[in-house]
Amino acid sequence: MRGRYVMDLPEIGTPMFLALGDGVNFRSRLESVDGETFSVTAPLETTGPDGFLPGYEFEVFWVPPRSRIVMPVVLKAVSEHAPFCWTLLPTSEPVISNRREFVRGGGGAPIRLFGEWGQQYLQGQMLDISEGGLRFWVPDASAFKVGDDMRALVWLGNGETELKGKVYTVRPAEDGAGQEVVLIFRTVDPLSQMIRQYVIAWEIGERRKAREQQD
């Protein structure tokens, strides 16, 4: 019976995230567990019981310290009155990864760079990010050198985040156009949790894309 996986859920009130497709995830919260199903708050971005209908399959995830847990679910019901809740049925056991190393992912987001060259910022494009480093592309890295202090403003899905670190590597881009730069930094919560959530959402989106291509 596939609903048995509710026993693996976190405590009531734990923040959860709903990955609803196209690389988009929305913040939610675990409200209750009832037999084989559980309920979460409907995303604020959805209005009323319309929009996502019962039968829609997606993934939820939550982020304990130093871990990431992802669970596939199917939407069973939407409450008819506010505050709206979704009733979900797990369709598989959660994937639990207690990582020893930082997971890297994401890419494509614009970034603004501030450094020792002066007050004016430079623009770049994120290639990927982890809790310990940011790899990005710039058309010209002549202003950068290894060991420089740098500040980067990065868009992580729902807001711009500031990262402060040192330039670790400057190298030509793989396609020969522009340069790749690696910035290393140290993080603590809540910043490290924000990066984990961003990478997890990106991974979910990539897995969904791969399944769609196979279909």
C-alpha positions in Angstrom: 0.0 0.0 0.0 1.8 3.1 -1.2 0.4 5.4 1.5 2.6 3.8 4.1 5.3 6.4 3.4 3.6 9.0 5.6 5.5 7.5 8.5 8.7 9.1 7.1 7.3 12.6 7.3 8.8 15.3 9.6 6.9 16.9 12.5 3.7 18.8 12.0 4.5 22.5 11.2 7.7 21.7 9.4 8.3 24.0 6.3 7.9 22.0 3.1 8.3 22.9 -0.6 6.1 21.9 -3.5 7.9 21.4 -6.8 5.0 22.0 -9.2 6.9 21.8 -12.5 9.0 24.0 -14.9 11.6 24.4 -12.1 9.1 26.2 -9.9 8.7 25.4 -6.2 6.5 27.0 -3.6 6.8 27.3 0.1 4.3 25.3 2.2 4.0 23.7 5.6 3.0 20.2 6.9 -0.4 20.7 8.5 -1.6 17.1 9.4 -1.2 13.4 8.8 -4.3 11.3 8.4 -3.8 7.6 7.7 -2.2 7.2 4.2 -2.4 10.9 3.3 -1.1 14.2 4.7 -2.1 17.8 4.2 -0.1 20.9 3.5 -1.0 24.5 3.1 -1.8 25.4 -0.5 0.7 27.7 -2.1 -0.1 31.4 -1.7 0.5 31.7 -5.4 -2.6 29.6 -6.1 -6.1 30.9 -5.5 -9.0 28.8 -4.3 -9.5 25.2 -5.2 -9.0 25.8 -8.9 -5.8 25.5 -10.9 -4.2 22.3 -9.7 -6.7 19.4 -9.8 -6.7 16.0 -8.0 -4.5 13.5 -9.8 -1.7 16.0 -10.4 1.7 14.4 -9.6 4.7 16.3 -8.4 7.3 16.2 -5.6 7.6 17.7 -2.2 10.8 18.2 -0.2 12.0 19.4 3.1 15.4 20.3 4.3 16.7 19.0 7.7 20.2 20.3 8.7 22.8 18.9 6.3 20.2 16.7 4.6 17.7 16.8 1.8 14.6 14.7 1.6 12.4 14.4 -1.6 9.1 12.5 -1.8 6.9 12.0 -4.9 3.2 12.6 -4.3 -0.2 12.8 -6.0 -2.7 15.5 -5.2 -5.8 13.8 -3.8 -8.0 16.8 -2.7 -8.1 20.5 -2.4 -10.2 22.1 0.5 -13.2 24.1 -0.7 -12.8 27.0 1.8 -10.0 29.2 3.0 -7.5 28.6 4.5 -6.9 26.2 1.6 -5.0 23.0 2.1 -3.9 20.2 -0.2 -4.3 16.6 0.7 -1.4 14.5 -0.7 -0.7 10.8 -1.1 2.9 9.6 -1.3 3.6 7.5 -4.3 7.0 6.3 -3.4 9.4 6.3 -0.5 11.3 9.5 0.2 14.9 9.8 -1.1 17.1 10.7 1.8 20.7 12.0 1.3 22.9 12.8 4.2 25.6 14.4 2.2 29.2 14.6 3.2 30.0 17.0 0.4 28.1 20.0 -0.9 25.8 19.3 -3.8 26.3 21.7 -6.8 23.6 22.7 -9.2 21.6 25.4 -10.8 22.7 27.8 -13.5 21.7 30.6 -15.8 20.8 33.2 -13.3 22.3 36.7 -13.7 24.7 37.9 -11.1 26.3 41.3 -10.1 29.9 41.3 -9.0 31.7 43.8 -6.8 35.4 43.7 -6.2 38.7 45.5 -5.8 38.5 47.1 -9.2 36.2 49.9 -7.9 32.6 50.9 -7.2 31.1 49.9 -10.5 29.7 46.4 -10.6 30.3 43.8 -13.3 27.7 41.5 -14.7 28.0 37.7 -15.1 26.0 34.6 -15.3 25.9 31.8 -12.8 27.0 28.3 -14.0 26.3 26.5 -10.7 26.4 27.0 -7.0 26.9 25.0 -3.8 27.1 25.8 -0.1 30.8 26.4 -0.5 31.3 27.9 -3.9 29.9 29.8 -6.9 31.0 29.2 -10.5 30.1 31.9 -13.0 30.8 33.1 -16.5 31.9 36.6 -17.5 32.8 37.9 -21.0 36.0 39.4 -19.7 37.9 38.4 -16.5 40.8 40.8 -16.8 39.7 42.5 -13.6 39.9 39.3 -11.6 42.9 37.5 -10.1 43.2 34.5 -7.8 42.9 35.6 -4.1 40.9 38.7 -4.7 38.0 39.5 -2.3 34.7 39.6 -4.1 31.1 40.2 -3.4 28.4 38.6 -5.6 24.7 39.3 -5.7 22.9 36.1 -6.9 19.3 35.4 -7.7 18.3 32.2 -6.0 14.7 31.7 -7.2 12.8 33.9 -4.8 15.2 36.7 -4.0 18.7 38.2 -4.4 21.4 36.8 -2.1 24.7 38.3 -1.2 27.8 36.1 -1.2 31.2 37.2 0.1 34.4 35.2 -0.7 37.6 35.0 -2.5 38.4 34.2 -6.2 39.7 30.6 -6.3 40.1 30.0 -10.1 40.0 32.0 -13.3 40.1 30.0 -16.5 38.9 30.1 -20.1 35.3 29.0 -20.7 34.9 25.5 -22.3 33.5 26.9 -25.5 36.3 29.4 -25.8 34.1 32.5 -25.3 34.7 34.4 -22.1 36.0 33.1 -18.8 34.8 31.0 -15.9 35.5 32.1 -12.4 35.1 30.2 -9.1 34.4 32.1 -5.9 34.7 30.2 -2.7 33.0 31.3 0.6 31.7 30.0 3.9 28.0 29.9 4.8 25.9 29.4 7.9 22.1 29.1 8.2 19.9 30.6 7.0 22.0 31.2 3.9 23.3 27.7 3.6 19.7 26.4 3.8 18.6 28.8 1.1 21.3 27.5 -1.2 20.4 23.9 -0.5 16.7 24.6 -1.2 17.7 26.3 -4.5 19.9 23.4 -5.6 17.2 20.8 -4.6 14.6 22.6 -6.6 16.9 22.8 -9.6 17.6 19.0 -9.3 13.9 18.3 -9.2 13.4 20.3 -12.3 16.2 18.6 -14.1 14.8 15.1 -13.2 11.4 16.2 -14.4 12.8 17.4 -17.7 14.7 14.1 -18.2 11.5 12.1 -17.6 9.5 14.3 -20.1 12.2 13.8 -22.7 12.1 10.0 -22.2 8.3 10.1 -22.6 
